[in-house]
Amino acid sequence: MPTAKTKIQITPELTRKVAHLARLSLTDEEIHRFSKQLDTVLAYVERLQELDVTGVEPLGRPFDLATPMREDEAKTPESENLESLLSTASETVQNGFKVPPVL
């Protein structure tokens, strides 16, 4: 037996109560503006619920994502490039940058 759908009316009082539960401090102007906006959002959701989605599979994203992977290989820079690179460092150690410990 289908149940009757009741439209929830977003009143300023309901918005004020939800704002209180969410620990939001809203002005009267914000309460009225958000009440109208929330009412519009709920009306749109009700329109979406009227759609027949029989046979439509749920999906997490509209397309498959594949992350291209490369081989995990250690690479060392060419020696001439390494020297010019390290020349910009304030301190070096064992052909690398010396950095302060991060704790």
Secondary structure, DSSP 8 states (H G I E B T S, - for coil): -----------HHHHHHHHHHTT----HHHHHHHHHHHHHHHHHHHHHHTS--TT----SSSS---------------HHHHHHHHTT-S-EETTEE------
